[in-house]
């Protein structure tokens, strides 16, 4: 298939595909007429990249998954390098979750503090 068809089937743009090609994530094969040519394995590769990006992986983090697929593995996440990326991402997410829980706790404490009735502050429209 040509680049426009691959882009349409992958739900992306030809510009994105050219960018992936320039980054070495998408193979640059050319037909006898000079046009880029792609096959179903390239579509699978793009779907893997897109899924990982939907999960919050940056483009470079998808590289081991792409390389795993290109090495002939039926899934891009079965190679040791892909598993390492998963582990790093989980650790990163655990850290972010911890930070968010700490912020939530501080906001909860602040809210509880300001919700206590105070004789100095009434917002009922009463004038002095």
C-alpha positions as CSV (number, residue, x, y, z in Angstrom):
1,X,0.0,0.0,0.0
2,X,1.1,3.6,-0.5
3,X,1.6,6.2,2.2
4,X,-1.9,7.8,1.9
5,X,-3.6,4.4,2.4
6,X,-1.4,3.5,5.3
7,X,-2.1,6.8,7.0
8,X,-5.8,6.5,6.5
9,X,-5.9,2.9,7.8
10,X,-3.7,3.8,10.8
11,X,-5.7,6.9,11.6
12,X,-2.8,9.3,11.2
13,X,-1.3,11.6,8.6
14,X,1.3,11.2,5.9
15,X,3.3,13.8,7.7
16,X,3.4,11.7,10.8
17,X,4.5,8.7,8.8
18,X,7.3,10.6,7.2
19,X,8.4,11.8,10.6
20,X,8.4,8.2,12.0
21,X,10.5,7.2,8.9
22,X,13.0,10.0,9.6
23,X,13.3,8.8,13.2
24,X,13.9,5.2,12.1
25,X,10.7,3.8,13.5
26,X,9.0,3.1,10.1
27,X,11.0,1.4,7.3
28,X,11.6,3.4,4.2
29,X,10.9,1.0,1.3
30,X,10.4,2.4,-2.2
31,X,8.8,0.7,-5.1
32,X,10.2,0.8,-8.7
33,X,8.2,4.0,-9.3
34,X,9.9,5.7,-6.3
35,X,6.8,5.7,-4.1
36,X,6.9,4.6,-0.6
37,X,5.4,1.1,-0.1
38,X,4.0,-0.5,3.0
39,X,2.4,-3.7,4.1
40,X,0.3,-5.1,6.9
41,X,3.3,-5.4,9.2
42,X,3.8,-1.6,9.0
43,X,0.2,-1.1,9.9
44,X,0.7,-3.4,13.0
45,X,3.8,-1.4,13.9
46,X,1.9,1.9,13.7
47,X,-0.9,0.6,15.8
48,X,1.6,-0.5,18.4
49,X,3.2,3.0,18.4
50,X,-0.2,4.6,18.7
51,X,-1.4,2.4,21.5
52,X,1.8,3.1,23.5
53,X,1.4,6.8,22.9
54,X,-2.2,6.7,24.1
55,X,-0.8,5.1,27.3
56,X,1.6,8.1,27.7
57,X,4.8,6.7,26.2
58,X,6.8,9.2,24.3
59,X,7.9,8.3,20.8
60,X,11.4,7.2,21.8
61,X,10.0,4.9,24.4
62,X,8.2,3.0,21.6
63,X,11.4,2.1,19.8
64,X,12.1,-1.2,21.7
65,X,8.5,-2.3,20.9
66,X,9.0,-1.4,17.2
67,X,12.3,-3.2,17.1
68,X,10.7,-6.3,18.7
69,X,8.0,-6.4,16.0
70,X,10.6,-5.8,13.3
71,X,12.6,-8.8,14.7
72,X,9.7,-11.0,13.9
73,X,8.0,-11.3,17.3
74,X,4.2,-11.4,17.0
75,X,3.8,-8.8,19.7
76,X,6.0,-5.9,20.3
77,X,6.1,-6.2,24.1
78,X,7.6,-9.7,24.4
79,X,11.3,-8.7,24.1
80,X,13.5,-7.9,27.1
81,X,14.0,-4.2,26.0
82,X,10.2,-3.7,25.8
83,X,9.7,-5.2,29.2
84,X,12.3,-2.8,30.6
85,X,10.4,0.1,29.2
86,X,7.2,-1.2,30.8
87,X,9.0,-1.5,34.1
88,X,10.4,2.0,33.9
89,X,7.0,3.4,32.9
90,X,5.3,1.7,35.8
91,X,7.9,3.1,38.2
92,X,7.3,6.5,36.7
93,X,3.6,6.2,37.1
94,X,3.9,4.9,40.7
95,X,6.0,8.0,41.5
96,X,3.4,10.3,39.9
97,X,0.6,8.6,41.8
98,X,2.5,9.1,45.1
99,X,3.0,12.8,44.3
100,X,-0.6,13.2,43.5
101,X,-1.7,11.4,46.6
102,X,0.5,13.8,48.7
103,X,-1.0,16.8,47.0
104,X,-4.5,15.5,47.5
105,X,-3.8,15.0,51.2
106,X,-2.5,18.5,51.6
107,X,-5.6,19.9,49.8
108,X,-7.8,17.8,52.0
109,X,-6.1,19.1,55.2
110,X,-6.5,22.7,53.9
111,X,-10.1,22.2,53.0
112,X,-10.9,20.8,56.4
113,X,-9.1,23.7,58.0
114,X,-11.0,26.4,56.1
115,X,-14.3,24.7,56.5
116,X,-14.2,25.0,60.2
117,X,-16.6,27.8,61.3
118,X,-14.8,31.0,62.0
119,X,-16.3,34.0,63.7
120,X,-13.9,36.3,61.8
121,X,-15.1,35.4,58.3
122,X,-18.7,35.3,57.3
123,X,-19.7,35.3,53.6
124,X,-23.3,35.9,54.0
125,X,-23.5,39.4,52.7
126,X,-23.7,40.9,56.2
127,X,-22.3,44.4,56.3
128,X,-20.3,45.9,59.2
